[in-house]
Amino acid sequence: MNRKGQVFFKDYLAGSIEETETGYRFTYTKEYLAMEDCQPISKTLPVNNKVYTSNTMFPFFDGLIPEGWLLDVAVDNWKLKTNDRMGLLLACCKDCIGAVSILPFKANNHE
């Protein structure tokens, strides 16, 4: 089952991250790319219409996932495994420190 999250930069829907059969995929939305002053969510993911792929969770997104005791709380509360990086990203990264937040994708939402 492929899981997908909406990636927000400040209050703007900037892109989506998806778990695939072979790893992960990140893409910016056409609407975000059309904004005059759109900024990259990370220096490692420059703004363009490229589809970024990786066999493992992108380091930028992995860095948003809590560590230490906070990770333990998340794992216990949501019954997730510490190696379920996508599950942790979707469960824990709605209110991150900084400009980027991740929300689980819902089919009735627009990209």
Residue pairs with C-beta under 8 A, 6 or more apart in sequence:
2 18
2 19
2 20
2 21
3 18
3 19
3 86
3 87
3 90
3 104
3 105
4 16
4 17
4 18
4 19
4 104
4 105
5 16
5 17
5 18
5 86
5 89
5 90
5 93
5 102
5 103
5 104
5 105
6 13
6 15
6 16
6 102
6 103
6 104
6 105
6 109
6 111
7 13
7 14
7 15
7 16
7 17
7 26
7 41
7 100
7 101
7 102
8 14
8 100
8 101
8 102
8 103
9 32
9 38
9 39
9 41
9 99
9 100
10 99
12 32
12 35
12 38
13 29
13 31
13 32
13 111
14 28
14 29
14 32
14 38
14 41
14 100
15 26
15 27
15 28
15 29
15 32
15 41
16 26
16 27
16 29
16 105
16 111
17 24
17 25
17 26
17 58
17 61
17 86
17 89
17 102
18 24
18 25
18 26
19 86
20 53
22 53
22 55
23 53
23 54
23 55
23 56
24 53
24 54
24 55
24 56
24 57
24 58
24 61
24 86
25 51
25 52
25 53
26 45
26 51
26 52
26 53
26 58
26 61
27 49
27 50
27 51
27 52
28 38
28 47
28 48
28 49
29 111
30 49
32 38
32 47
33 47
33 48
33 49
38 47
39 47
40 46
40 47
41 60
41 99
41 100
42 58
42 60
42 100
44 58
44 59
44 60
45 52
45 58
45 60
52 58
56 62
56 85
57 85
57 86
57 89
61 85
61 89
61 93
61 102
62 85
62 89
64 89
64 92
64 93
64 96
64 100
64 102
65 71
65 85
65 88
65 89
65 92
65 93
66 73
66 74
66 88
66 92
71 82
71 88
74 80
74 88
74 91
74 92
75 81
75 82
75 88
78 87
78 88
78 91
80 87
80 88
80 91
81 87
82 88
89 102
90 102
90 103
90 104
93 101
93 102
94 101
94 102
94 103
95 101
96 102
105 111
